[in-house]
Amino acid sequence: MEANHLGNRIAVLLLDTSAYARLIPVSAVPLDDKKGTLSIPQVESWYPGAVSLELIAEVFDVSIHRTPVLPDSLPATVIAAAELLKKGYDD
């Protein structure tokens, strides 16, 4: 989760058990439909269509607090290296 994309708050919605039968495992989705998406195999699933409010059993309001990464620290070096690698793949 990148701070510049998600901020420090997200909502986690849990489906009611009555909706479980309609869930589609990621493994059943054609590869063409998954292009440009990030999925977590064996954990994540998709729901066909819009999810009505009646199917939401619980909502968690989550705040994420991160410790700032110091410029000359190991995490900063790893992040910089990953960005350079990504840039090389994007070219």
GIDA-V455242 format. One record per residue. N is the residue number from 1. RES is the residue in one letter. PHI is phi in radians with two decimals (999 if undefined). NEAR is the number of other ideal C-beta (glycine too) atoms within 12 Angstrom. Layout:
n,res,phi,near
N,RES,PHI,NEAR
N,RES,PHI,NEAR
This chain:
n,res,phi,near
1,M,999,14
2,E,-1.65,14
3,A,-1.02,16
4,N,-1.24,8
5,H,-1.74,10
6,L,-1.90,14
7,G,1.22,15
8,N,-2.00,15
9,R,-2.31,14
10,I,-2.42,17
11,A,-1.95,14
12,V,-1.92,16
13,L,-1.87,19
14,L,-1.82,15
15,L,-1.28,23
16,D,-1.19,20
17,T,-1.04,13
18,S,-1.15,14
19,A,-1.59,24
20,Y,-1.03,15
21,A,-1.13,13
22,R,-1.57,19
23,L,-1.12,23
24,I,-1.99,20
25,P,-1.15,18
26,V,-0.98,21
27,S,-1.12,17
28,A,-1.59,16
29,V,-1.54,20
30,P,-1.00,11
31,L,-0.97,12
32,D,-1.06,8
33,D,-1.35,14
34,K,-1.70,19
35,K,-1.04,10
36,G,1.38,8
37,T,-2.04,13
38,L,-1.92,13
39,S,-2.29,20
40,I,-1.94,13
41,P,-1.00,13
42,Q,1.22,9
43,V,-2.18,11
44,E,-1.48,18
45,S,-2.50,21
46,W,-1.98,22
47,Y,-2.03,22
48,P,-1.32,14
49,G,1.58,11
50,A,-1.31,11
51,V,-1.71,19
52,S,-1.30,14
53,L,-1.04,12
54,E,-1.10,11
55,L,-1.58,21
56,I,-1.60,20
57,A,-1.52,17
58,E,-2.55,13
59,V,-2.25,14
60,F,-1.98,13
61,D,-1.68,12
62,V,-1.92,15
63,S,-1.88,13
64,I,-1.94,16
65,H,-1.99,10
66,R,-1.94,14
67,T,-1.41,9
68,P,-1.02,10
69,V,-1.54,15
70,L,-1.24,11
71,P,-0.96,11
72,D,-1.79,9
73,S,-1.50,13
74,L,-1.05,12
75,P,-1.02,16
76,A,-1.12,15
77,T,-1.14,15
78,V,-1.14,13
79,I,-1.09,18
80,A,-1.09,17
81,A,-1.12,14
82,A,-1.12,15
83,E,-1.16,15
84,L,-1.14,14
85,L,-1.09,13
86,K,-1.06,12
87,K,-1.05,11
88,G,-1.10,10
89,Y,-1.33,9
90,D,-1.34,8
91,D,-1.26,7
